[in-house]
Amino acid sequence: MTLKIEKLGNTFFAVVNGVDAREPTAPEDVSAIIDAIDDYGVLLFPG
């Protein structure tokens, strides 16, 4: 599945889709998640 990060409205939240916590995460996805933390502050990983 492809990593997708979506900002939620005019807030500091974003939703991260395409991550399976049961499997190792690709290094480029880890980098994108770290960048998203810097950009948004709070990330939601729906299960």
FIKOL-175603 format. One record per residue: residue in three letters; residue number from 0; x, y, z of N, C-alpha, C in turn; chain. Coordinates in nm, 3 decimals. Layout:
ROKOL  residu  num     n.px     n.py     n.pz    ca.px    ca.py    ca.pz     c.px     c.py     c.pz  chaine
ROKOL     ala  NUM        X        Y        Z        X        Y        Z        X        Y        Z       A
...
***
This chain:
ROKOL  residu  num     n.px     n.py     n.pz    ca.px    ca.py    ca.pz     c.px     c.py     c.pz  chaine
ROKOL     met    0    0.085   -0.118    0.000    0.000    0.000    0.000    0.090    0.124    0.000       A
ROKOL     thr    1    0.045    0.228   -0.064    0.121    0.352   -0.074    0.091    0.444    0.043       A
ROKOL     leu    2    0.195    0.503    0.098    0.180    0.597    0.208    0.111    0.723    0.159       A
ROKOL     lys    3    0.010    0.768    0.234   -0.064    0.889    0.200   -0.085    0.969    0.329       A
ROKOL     ile    4   -0.047    1.097    0.326   -0.062    1.185    0.442   -0.153    1.299    0.401       A
ROKOL     glu    5   -0.265    1.314    0.475   -0.365    1.417    0.444   -0.385    1.509    0.563       A
ROKOL     lys    6   -0.372    1.639    0.540   -0.400    1.738    0.644   -0.550    1.741    0.671       A
ROKOL     leu    7   -0.586    1.756    0.798   -0.728    1.764    0.837   -0.766    1.911    0.857       A
ROKOL     gly    8   -0.827    1.970    0.756   -0.874    2.108    0.765   -0.764    2.206    0.795       A
ROKOL     asn    9   -0.797    2.308    0.874   -0.700    2.412    0.911   -0.644    2.387    1.050       A
ROKOL     thr   10   -0.606    2.265    1.075   -0.555    2.226    1.207   -0.411    2.179    1.195       A
ROKOL     phe   11   -0.357    2.134    1.306   -0.222    2.079    1.307   -0.225    1.926    1.306       A
ROKOL     phe   12   -0.337    1.869    1.262   -0.354    1.723    1.254   -0.340    1.676    1.110       A
ROKOL     ala   13   -0.293    1.553    1.094   -0.292    1.488    0.963   -0.322    1.340    0.982       A
ROKOL     val   14   -0.380    1.280    0.880   -0.411    1.137    0.880   -0.308    1.067    0.792       A
ROKOL     val   15   -0.253    0.957    0.844   -0.154    0.880    0.769   -0.217    0.746    0.733       A
ROKOL     asn   16   -0.230    0.720    0.604   -0.282    0.593    0.555   -0.171    0.518    0.481       A
ROKOL     gly   17   -0.183    0.388    0.476   -0.088    0.307    0.402    0.024    0.251    0.485       A
ROKOL     val   18    0.010    0.257    0.618    0.111    0.201    0.707    0.050    0.081    0.778       A
ROKOL     asp   19    0.118   -0.032    0.770    0.076   -0.153    0.842    0.175   -0.174    0.956       A
ROKOL     ala   20    0.132   -0.144    1.078    0.221   -0.151    1.194    0.267   -0.294    1.224       A
ROKOL     arg   21    0.205   -0.391    1.159    0.247   -0.531    1.180    0.367   -0.569    1.094       A
ROKOL     glu   22    0.401   -0.483    0.999    0.511   -0.509    0.905    0.618   -0.402    0.920       A
ROKOL     pro   23    0.743   -0.435    0.882    0.848   -0.332    0.883    0.810   -0.218    0.788       A
ROKOL     thr   24    0.844   -0.096    0.827    0.813    0.022    0.747    0.936    0.058    0.663       A
ROKOL     ala   25    0.913    0.084    0.536    1.022    0.119    0.445    1.091    0.248    0.492       A
ROKOL     pro   26    1.223    0.257    0.475    1.295    0.377    0.520    1.241    0.508    0.463       A
ROKOL     glu   27    1.199    0.507    0.337    1.145    0.631    0.279    1.011    0.669    0.342       A
ROKOL     asp   28    0.934    0.569    0.386    0.808    0.597    0.455    0.835    0.652    0.595       A
ROKOL     val   29    0.935    0.597    0.662    0.973    0.649    0.794    1.014    0.796    0.782       A
ROKOL     ser   30    1.092    0.826    0.681    1.134    0.964    0.657    1.015    1.056    0.632       A
ROKOL     ala   31    0.918    1.010    0.552    0.799    1.089    0.524    0.716    1.111    0.651       A
ROKOL     ile   32    0.709    1.010    0.736    0.634    1.022    0.862    0.703    1.122    0.954       A
ROKOL     ile   33    0.834    1.117    0.963    0.908    1.213    1.045    0.887    1.355    0.993       A
ROKOL     asp   34    0.891    1.373    0.862    0.865    1.505    0.804    0.724    1.552    0.837       A
ROKOL     ala   35    0.627    1.460    0.834    0.489    1.495    0.865    0.473    1.537    1.011       A
ROKOL     ile   36    0.546    1.472    1.100    0.542    1.512    1.242    0.591    1.656    1.255       A
ROKOL     asp   37    0.698    1.689    1.182    0.750    1.826    1.186    0.650    1.925    1.128       A
ROKOL     asp   38    0.579    1.885    1.022    0.484    1.974    0.955    0.353    1.991    1.030       A
ROKOL     tyr   39    0.301    1.884    1.089    0.166    1.886    1.146    0.161    1.876    1.298       A
ROKOL     gly   40    0.254    1.808    1.358    0.254    1.796    1.504    0.182    1.675    1.557       A
ROKOL     val   41    0.063    1.645    1.504   -0.016    1.530    1.550   -0.057    1.447    1.430       A
ROKOL     leu   42   -0.026    1.318    1.433   -0.063    1.228    1.324   -0.159    1.122    1.375       A
ROKOL     leu   43   -0.258    1.092    1.293   -0.356    0.989    1.322   -0.330    0.872    1.227       A
ROKOL     phe   44   -0.311    0.755    1.283   -0.292    0.632    1.205   -0.416    0.546    1.223       A
ROKOL     pro   45   -0.513    0.555    1.131   -0.636    0.476    1.147   -0.606    0.327    1.139       A
ROKOL     gly   46   -0.679    0.251    1.216   -0.656    0.107    1.220   -0.772    0.039    1.168       A
***
